Amino acid sequence: MRARDHRDLFLTTPPEQLADRYRAGDLPDIGMAGFLDAYGMRAAAEIDVGMPRWEEAPAPLFATIANYLRVDDPEQAPDRRFAQAAERAERMIETLAQRSRRSRPVRGRLATFLMRRSRELTGLREIGKFAWLSALQAARRQLLLVGSDLAARSLLERADDIMFLDLSEAQAAVHHKADQRGLVAARRAAYERELRRPAVPGALLSDGTDVEALAPQGPVEDGVLKGMAGAAGRATGRARVIRDPADAYIEPGEILVAPTTDPGWTPLFLTTAGLVTETGSPVAHGPTVAREYGIPAVICVRDATHRIRTGQLITIDGSAGTVRLEEDG
């Protein structure tokens, strides 16, 4: 990893400054250009064409590199942890295979074949979305070119304002020189206001009723938050509450607490001891990746990012679906 040769630089410089220096050609070559050529179409919330791609805003990548460089224990290095998870999975398959072949030899062989095939092919579940991210990237590039032209003609303030227009409004600006700056300013203000909301209801009725607020709470044990099982295992560590992965700082061994996750969050998983999310399902992105990486996960913990604070010692049980708030002492 070439970044390790410049460890102090990446650990002491904010990710946004590193991104600015990279764009200015003022950073050591660590292979970032090649990485962005292959994966620059990715981002948090990447199915939204309005979201900047890593090729435009690489700050999250520099934040992730810094997180990896903080790992001092070689056994906790991201590549080693991934390998350890794979080794555990293989051992479990072998254990189940021996057990099943003793009672039902033919079915046992079939079960072993299916388990190994699942291990080989399950990772392809994301290939469909990954395949059309390049098309989204190309569409965004073209939209930004149009936006840049409109900004040069004083019909927009800046290129990415085009993302706040629908097709007919953009056409009116292009073909009829309609000044859309006022419209965009209002929509951008509304967008930024909505971004400040601490949480978004999972479901709303037509009259604005928050369905989750009406749902009855189950029995609550003192100091225990109840959710759903996401990925098996137990972990105890300090919580790190993160609502946006763009410049996320996380220490090795901390437990990530987030509203939800998507593929843009995945680089954080390799240095965490566990995952807690407020929403999701057992087949959603977060718990699926957690199982692949061999870390426990608890999902659907209501208001987790508000009831858990960064630095708090917690124990998560990914089989029982619980988060225990520990007493520091």
Secondary structure, DSSP 8 states (H G I E B T S, - for coil): -GGGGGHHHHHHS-HHHHHHHHHTT-S--SSHHHHHHHHTT--TTTT-TTS--TTT--HHHHHHHHHHHT--SGGGSHHHHHHHHHHHHHHHHHHHHHHHHHH-HHHHHHHHHHHHHHHHHGGGGGHHHHHHHHHHHHHHHHHHHHHHHHHHTTSSSSGGGGGGS-HHHHHHHHHH----HHHHHHHHHHHHHHHT-S---S-B-TT--BHHHHS------TTEEE-EEEE--EEEEEEEE-S-GGG----TT-EEEES---GGGGGGGGG-SEEEESS--TTSHHHHHHHHHT--EEE--TTHHHHS-TT-EEEEETTTTEEEE----
